[in-house]
Every structure is written in C-alpha cells, then in structure tokens.
Amino acid sequence: MQVTIDGVTYVSHESPAWRDEKNYMAMVDLAPFDLPGMLEQLWLREVGVEGSYEVCCIPFYAYGLALGDVVEKGESETVNRFVRKSGRRVLRVLFAEPRPLMDSRSALRRAVDSAGLLSEWNGDRHVAIDVPDVAVMQSIFDSVQGEIQNGTAFWEWSDAKEFRSA
C-alpha cells in the first residue's frame, strides 16, 4: 500500500511474508535508489546481536535487500546498515497500464503458488517474489514472458544495486 502525506510517499507491507509476534518496523529512505520523497516501511525481527534485525517482508523498492537479510537500524527507526545476506533474492514485476487483453497476473500467481514461493503484492500491479533458489524460476519467467516482450510488464532483481542508506 502507498500513501502520500505532505509530499512524502510511504510504502508499507500489508501482509509481510514472515509475520511474527515480535516484529519491529523501520523505514528505508529510497532517495539513494533514485526515488526521492519515498520511504519504504520494512518489517523486521530482532536477531541475536543487539541492534541487528532480520528482514521479514519482501522489499518492493529498496535495492540490495531480500527476505531474511540482516540489517541494523538506527535510533531514528531507519535501516542504516546492511549486515548479512540470507542467500535469497527478490524478483520484482511491475504490470503497466492499460492492461492488455492477455493479462498474465493470474498466471504469475499460479506459477508462484505452484513453485511454492512467497510473494507480496503492492496494489494489483506490483509484486515482489522471494527467490530462495533461482533454479525454480523458469515457470515464473514463462508466465510473464509475453507481457515483458510486449512492454506491458517489467521485471528486475532487487540486488541489481547494492543497499545504501541516505
């Protein structure tokens, strides 16, 4: 979900992939990723070391982060440092408007479910998919290939850029 308040757009995760009883939240400033005026709210859970947190949602916009990665947050409740990779990746797909007659969103949902993958949707056009093993991704790519070729869907890996804090 996205909400704009006083010129700042806040992106939140309504149903984080790893919802837990003791979750924390922290913001990631998206300006270092060429998205000025946007903040993404990540769900975190504390791990063994004081100040270290595991990412419990699948980032929609923040680069260099994935489900299970460990980060540190500062006193201002912002993620300020990347600590350790989980070994997972995030595939993000954006479906453009207007939607074509052959809309592949349902096919993508089925492929994600069949592959046993976790995903989070931001609205009905933007999905972030947790990828614990790239070997299971062919059916995911196949489900949206037609739209990607036609320019009505776009994809990227979240690790295409390294994490940076503002």
C-alpha positions in Angstrom: 0.0 0.0 0.0 1.2 3.5 -0.8 0.1 6.7 1.0 1.4 10.2 0.3 1.5 12.7 3.3 3.0 16.1 3.0 4.7 15.2 -0.3 6.3 12.1 1.1 5.1 8.7 -0.2 5.1 5.9 2.3 5.2 2.3 1.0 4.0 -0.3 3.5 3.7 -4.1 3.6 0.1 -5.1 4.5 0.9 -8.8 4.7 4.6 -9.4 5.3 5.8 -12.9 4.3 7.2 -13.7 7.7 4.8 -12.1 10.1 5.8 -12.8 13.7 4.6 -11.9 17.2 7.7 -9.7 18.0 8.1 -7.6 14.9 9.6 -4.2 14.6 9.4 -1.7 11.8 11.9 0.6 10.3 11.9 2.9 7.3 14.3 2.8 4.3 14.8 6.1 2.5 14.5 5.4 -1.2 16.3 8.5 -2.3 19.6 6.7 -2.8 17.7 4.5 -5.3 16.5 7.4 -7.4 13.1 7.6 -5.6 13.3 10.9 -3.7 10.4 11.6 -1.4 9.7 7.9 -0.9 10.1 5.8 2.2 9.6 2.0 2.4 8.5 0.6 5.8 10.1 -2.8 6.4 9.0 -5.4 8.9 11.9 -6.7 11.0 12.6 -9.1 13.8 15.4 -8.9 16.3 18.2 -11.4 15.9 20.8 -12.4 18.4 23.0 -9.3 18.3 21.7 -6.1 19.8 20.6 -3.7 17.1 20.5 -6.4 14.4 17.3 -7.3 12.7 16.2 -9.8 10.1 14.0 -8.6 7.2 10.6 -10.2 7.4 9.0 -8.8 4.3 9.9 -8.9 0.6 11.1 -5.4 -0.3 9.1 -3.6 -3.1 11.6 -0.8 -3.8 14.7 -0.9 -1.6 17.6 -2.4 -3.5 20.1 -4.8 -2.1 17.7 -6.3 0.4 15.8 -9.6 0.5 13.7 -11.7 2.9 15.9 -12.9 5.7 18.8 -10.5 5.2 20.2 -8.9 8.4 20.3 -5.2 8.8 20.9 -2.6 11.6 18.5 0.2 12.4 19.4 3.4 13.9 17.7 5.3 16.8 15.7 7.2 14.2 13.9 3.9 13.3 15.6 3.8 9.9 17.6 1.0 8.4 21.1 2.4 8.3 23.4 -0.6 7.6 23.3 -3.8 5.7 24.9 -6.6 7.8 24.5 -10.0 6.1 22.8 -11.7 3.1 20.4 -14.5 3.6 21.2 -16.1 0.3 17.7 -15.2 -1.1 16.9 -12.8 -3.9 13.9 -10.8 -4.9 12.3 -10.7 -8.3 10.1 -7.7 -8.8 7.5 -7.4 -11.6 5.5 -4.2 -12.5 2.5 -4.5 -14.7 1.9 -1.4 -16.8 -1.5 0.3 -17.5 -3.6 -0.1 -19.5 -3.7 -3.8 -19.1 -3.7 -5.9 -22.2 -6.4 -8.4 -23.2 -4.0 -11.3 -22.3 -3.3 -10.2 -18.6 -0.7 -12.5 -17.1 -1.2 -11.6 -13.4 -3.3 -14.7 -12.7 -0.8 -16.9 -14.5 2.0 -15.4 -12.4 0.1 -16.0 -9.2 -0.5 -19.6 -10.2 3.2 -20.1 -11.1 4.3 -18.6 -7.7 2.0 -20.9 -5.8 3.0 -24.0 -7.9 6.7 -23.2 -7.2 6.0 -22.9 -3.5 7.4 -19.3 -3.4 6.4 -16.4 -1.2 5.2 -13.1 -2.7 3.8 -9.8 -1.7 1.7 -7.5 -3.8 1.7 -3.7 -3.6 -1.7 -3.0 -5.1 -2.6 -5.2 -8.1 0.2 -4.2 -10.5 3.4 -4.6 -8.5 4.7 -7.9 -7.0 7.8 -8.8 -5.1 8.7 -12.5 -5.2 11.0 -14.2 -2.7 13.5 -16.4 -4.6 15.4 -18.9 -2.3 16.6 -20.8 -5.3 16.9 -19.4 -8.8 16.5 -23.0 -10.2 12.7 -22.9 -9.7 12.2 -19.6 -11.6 11.6 -20.8 -15.1 7.8 -21.1 -14.7 7.7 -17.6 -13.2 9.6 -16.1 -16.1 7.4 -18.1 -18.6 4.2 -16.8 -17.0 5.0 -13.1 -17.8 7.3 -13.5 -20.8 4.7 -12.4 -23.3 3.9 -9.2 -21.4 7.6 -8.4 -21.0 8.2 -8.8 -24.7 5.2 -6.6 -25.4 6.3 -3.9 -22.9 3.3 -4.3 -20.7 5.3 -5.8 -17.8 8.8 -5.1 -16.5 11.0 -7.0 -14.1 14.1 -6.5 -12.1 16.2 -8.2 -9.5 16.4 -6.3 -6.2 20.1 -6.9 -6.0 20.7 -5.1 -9.2 22.1 -2.3 -7.0 23.7 -2.5 -3.5 21.8 -1.3 -0.4 22.6 2.3 0.5 21.2 4.4 3.3 20.7 8.1 3.0 
